[in-house]
């Protein structure tokens, strides 16, 4: 997220909202049918910038968690809340490779030569 020290911009500071949307929402930059993932609205956080991450996993332990499946595309958009005339930011994520694509492969696992504990 954008971050400013105390001397940075005040009311004009950047603020963004990230949404996960369907293909139509991605193409038209329309978040109305999407779900809010993150909101970057604390540009003056006391110690450092606020960072968010997305974990792409097949199964989620949380009932409201997202599950991402191989071979599927997922769409994100971000709209600036401070200036509605700025362009939409878009990101398309493709989750690669169904497990069947790796059948018969036997990857080499490196052997641990030394172990140091302490």
ABEGO torsion letter per residue (X at the ends): XBBBBAABBBAABBBBBBBBBBAAAAAAGBAAABBBABBBABAABAABBBBBBBBBBABBABAABBBBBBGBBBBBBBBBAABAABBBBBBBBBBBEBAAAABGBBBBBBBBABBBBX
